[in-house]
Amino acid sequence: MLLQRKKSFKVRPQLIILYIMGLIMALSVALPAYVHSNFLNQFVSLKTVSLFFIIANIITSFFILSFPKILKRFGNRSTFKAIIVIFAFSLFLFSTANSAIGGLISLICFTVSFNLAFIKLDLFIEKFSRNKDTGKIRTIYLTFYNLGWVFAPSISSYLIKTNSYGFVYWLAGALLIPAFIIFLFYSPQLKSSIKYERVNLFKVMKKMWQNNNLRGIFIIALILQLFYTTAVVYVPLYLHQNLGMSWQTLGPIFSIMLLPFLLFELPAGILADKYFGEKEIMTIGLLILTLSLFLFFYIDVTTTWIWAIVLFFSRTGAALVEAMRESYFFKLVNAKDIGPINIFRLTGPLAYIIGPLLAILVISFLPINYLFFFFAFVTASGAIIALSLKDSL
């Protein structure tokens, strides 16, 4: 029976196209991801860097909430093409930015475009997915996506050493050119018969909140994104500026750190589909995140191997939670459910509003590492919520 089920799973050609698109676009996001905060810190203070992220993500939230109307007005493929163009433009704009205003405008365009781009990829992938294979399909996609993130930090650190921050953004923008060409060539194969209707998002939010499973996975997704906010914005600042670790050291460490996303997400997705369901694996991941954040708070040495191990450990937890978040949520919805998918993906911008607001509050009175201490309690609460979910098996 088990062998029969394995043979029945085939990756559709449309999904392969979308996986390749996800890899290229992830690389374009990941190359500058860990340098944004240090790049902007050249022009403004740490508090203002946090404020920039808040502004960019408030605007992004507005566009995400308006996305069903945009898709209905302009269509799926035309909208996606426009988003990729704006995405590339934002990165080229970053590469020439030499002031706070230039950095803020670039950050806004970048944040809006990449969030909408990945929501649209979600919708395309869900269209070509079968519910019983959701865990495998989503974690294969995440594996491709995370390939970009694994290689990006080492590439970025090399480019900063040999060129400048600007060259990192230029390369990230240039990568989107082949992504755009691939989409132009293969977009007829991605044609969807789904017509997106106008969505009353307040009704969708109310419905989601009344459903224990949708509410729980939304909160867990928000908690994971809060961890990512801390990890992407404040950990590089802490290691580079507070502990004095160079980019030549941090680049390889960050690449090692991201390996769990390649090693553990796909096996976790297969296990969730066949044996365990999601909530047990999700709970373990959240407990690992909690312990990792406490270690971030306590460790103040610059020993490379210690930080490599601790950061690898933290991403092991994040990889398990991310894989289970995707598998669990997309078993509850289908491709027509753009309202719940939009709100689910709103957790990213929301985290980049809540996280920096809390960071401004914390760093006004305490050293930056206390931010990690606070968020450890947040991830611990996520483990309790995960246990309350109804298992998918």
N, C-alpha and C positions, 0 to 999 in steps of 0.2 A: 504493500500500500504506500509506504514511504517512498519507494523508488518510483512508483507511478506518479505521485504528486510532484516529484522533482522533475520528471520528464515533461509534465504538463506546463511548466513555467518556461516561457520564451520571452526574451526582450524584443519588443516590437521595434521596427526600424525608426518610427517616429521618436521613440524614447531615446534611441542612440543619438539622434540629432540633438535632442534636448539635453542629454547628458554632456555632449561636447560643448554646446552653448553654455551650460552651467559651469563647466571647467574654465572656459576662457573668461567668462564674466566674473567668476570668483577670483581669478588671478588679477583682474583689473581692480577689484575691490580690495584684495588682500595686499597687493604691493604697497599701497600707501597707508593701509589701515593702522599699522603700528608707528607710523611717523607723523600722522596728522597732528597729534597733541604737541610734539616737540617742534614741528614746523610752525604751527601757529604761535607757540610760545616765544618765537623769535620776535613777534610783533606786539604781543599783549601778555598780561600776567596770567598765571594759572587759573585764577578765578574767572577771568574774561574768556579763557579757552573753554571753560565749563559753560559759560553763558552762550558762547557761539554754538556749542553742540545743542543746547536747549533750544535756541532760536531755530536752527536748521531742522530739528526734529518736530517742533510745533508746526512748522510749515509743511513738513513731510506728512504729518498726521492729517492735516487738512486735505492734502492730495489723495491720500489713501482712502479717506472717507468719501471723497468725490470720485473715486476710480470707477465704480459701476456706471456713473453718468458719462464719464469720459469714454469708456468702452462702448457704451450704447451709441454715443454720438459719432465716434470715429472708427469703430470696428476694432477687432482683435489685432490683426496683423499690421494695419497702419499705425495703430497706437504703439505697438511694440517697436516698430522701426523708429518712430519719433523718439521713444524713450532711449534707445541705444545711441542715437545721434546726440541727445542732450547729455547722456552719460559720458560719452567721449569728449564732448565740448567742455564739460566741467573739469575733467582731468587736464586737458590742455590749458584751461584757464588757471588751474592750480599751478601748473608748471611755470607760468609767467607772473604769478602773484608776488608782489613785493611790498604789500601793505596790509594792514588789518582788514580794511574794507574788501580788498581783492580776495583775501583768504576767506572771509565770511561769505561772500557771494559764491565763490567756488564750492565751499562746504555745503551751502544750501542746495545748489544745483546737483552736486554729487549725491547728497543724502536722499533727495527726492527721487532722482532717476534710478539709483540702484535698488531702492526699496520697491518701486513700482515694477522694475524689470523682473525682480525675483518673484513678485506676486503673480505676474503674468506667466512666468515659467511654471509656477505651481499649478495654475489653471490648465496650461497645456499638458503637463504631466498627468494631472488627475483625469483629464479627458481620455488618456490612453492607458489607464490603470484598471486592473480588476481588484475588487476589494480584498479577496483572499490572498493576493500577492502584494498588498500595500506595503508591508514591512520590508520585503525584498526590493521592490521598485524604488521606494523612498530612500532606503539606505544605499542602494547602488548609486542613485543620484547624489546623495550626500558624500559618497566616496569620491566621485568625480569632482564634486564641488570642493571638497577638502584637499584634493591634490593641489589645487591652486594655492590654498592657504599654507600648505606645508612648505612648498618651494619659495613662496614669496618673501618671507623675512630674510633669508640668506641672500637672495637677489637684491633686496632693498638695501641691506647693510653694505653690500659690495658697491652698489651704485652711489650711495652716500659717501663712501670712502673715496671712490675714484672720480666722482663727478659732483653731484649736489642733490638736495632734496628735489629740485625741479625736474631732474632727469628721471626720478622714480615715477613722477606723475606723467611725464611725457610717454614713457614706455607703457604705463598702464592704459593710457588713452589710445596708443597705437595698436594695442592688442584687440581693441574693440572693432577695428576695421575688418579683420577676417571674420569676426563674429557676425558683423552686419552682412557681409557677403554670403556667409553660410545661410543665414536666415532668408536672404533674398532668393537664394537658389532653391532652398528646400521648403519655403513657407507654404506652397500649395499642398504639400503632404501634411501640413499641420492645420489645415482648414477644419474649422469646427462648426457643426450645425447648431450649436447652442446659441440662443439669443438671450442676452442678459437683460433682464427687466430692471426697472428702477427699484431700488432697495430702500426700504425704510429702516435705517440703521438703528434707530432707537428701539423699534420692535425686535430687530435681530438681537440687539444687546440684551433686551429684557428676556427673550426666549433662551438665549445662551445662559444667562445668569440663573434662570429657573431650572436649568438642566445641570444636575450635580456634576456630571462627567465633563460637559463642555466648560462649565465654570472652573472646575478643578484644573483641567489641562490648560486653560487660558492663564490661570494664576501661575502654574508651574512654568509655562512658556515665558511669562513676564519675569519670573525669578531667574530663569536661565539667562535671559537677555540682560538682566541687571548684573549678573556675574560677568557676561561678555563686556558690558560697558566698563566695568571696573578693570577687567583684564586688558582690554584694548587701549583704553585712554589713560588709566592711572598706574597700572603696573609698569609700562615702559617709562613713564615719567619718574616713578619711584626708583627704578633700577638705574636709569641713565643719569638723572639729575641729583637724586638724594644719595644713592649709593655710589655713584660715579662709574658705573660700568659702561664700557665703550660699545658703539654699535657693531664693531667687529666681533665683540664677544656676544652681544645680544642676538645678532642675526642667526647664527647657528643654534643657539639655545632655543630661540623661538621656533625654529624649524623642527628640532627634536621634540619640543613641547607639543607640537600639533600632530605628531605621528599617531596618537591614539584614535584620531578621527578616521584614519585609514585602516588601522588595525582592528578596531573593535566595533564600529558602527554596523557594518554588514553582518558579521556574526550575530550581533545583538538583534538585528532585524529578523534574521532567519529563526533565531530562538523564540522571538516574540510571536512570530507567525505560527510556529509548529508546537511549541512546548509550554512556555511560561506565561504568555501574555506580557503586557508592558509594565504594569505597576511595580512589580518586584524589582525589575532591572532599573526602573526609574528611581526608586527609593534608594537603592545602593548608590547610584550615581550622585544623587543629591547629598547623601552622607559623605561621600568622597569630597565633593565640593566644599562642604562645611569644614572638614578637617583641613583641606588645602588653604582655605582663607585664614584659618587660625595660624597656619604655618607662615603664610605671607606676612601676617602681623608680627610674629615673633622673630623671624629670621632677619638679621641685619648685617650679615657678612656678605662679602662679594665673591665667595668661592664659587667658581663656575659650575662644578659638578653638582653642588648642593642645589643650586637654583634650577639646573637642568632636570634633576630628579623631581623636585617639588612641582615645577611647572608641568612636567609630563604627567605626574600624578593628578594634578588639577584637571587637565584636559581629558584624562581617562574618565573622570566623573562627568565632565561636560559632554563627552562623546556618547556616553550611555544615556544621559538625559535627552540629548538632542535626537538621537535615533528613536527613542521611545516616544518623545513628544510628537515627532512627525508621523510615526506609525499609528499611534493612538488617535490623534486628531483626524487624520485622513481616512480612518475607518469609520468615523462618525459623520463625515460629509461626503459629497460628490462634487463633480465639476460644475454643477449648476449653482452650488451654494457659495456664490461670490461674496455675499454679506458676511457669513461666518469666517470665510477665509481672509477677507479684508481685515476684520476685527482681530483675528488670530495673528496676522502679520503686523498689526498695529503695536504688538508687544515690543517690537524692536525700537521704533521711535519713542514709545512711552518710556522705555527703560533709559533711553538717552536724554529724556527730560527729567525723570525722577532721579536717576543716578547722579548727574552733574549737580542738580539742586541739593541733594544730600551731601555731595562732595564739597560744595561751597560752604555749607553749614559746618561740616566737620573740620575742614582745613582753616576755617576762621578761628578755631579755638584749639585744635589739636594737630599733631603731625599727620601726614597723609596716610601712614600705615594704619591708623585707627579706622579708616574707611573699610579696610579689609576685615577688621574685627567686627564691625557693625554688620556687614553683609553676611558674615558667617551665621548669624542668628536668622537672617532672612532665608538662606538656603536650608537651614535646619527645619524651618516651618514648612518649606516645600515638601520635605520628606513625609511629614505628617499628612499633608494634603494628598500626596501620591497614594498613600495607603487607603485613603477613603474612596478612591476611584473604583468603579466596577470594572473588573478585568474583561478584556476583549475575547478571551477564550472560555 
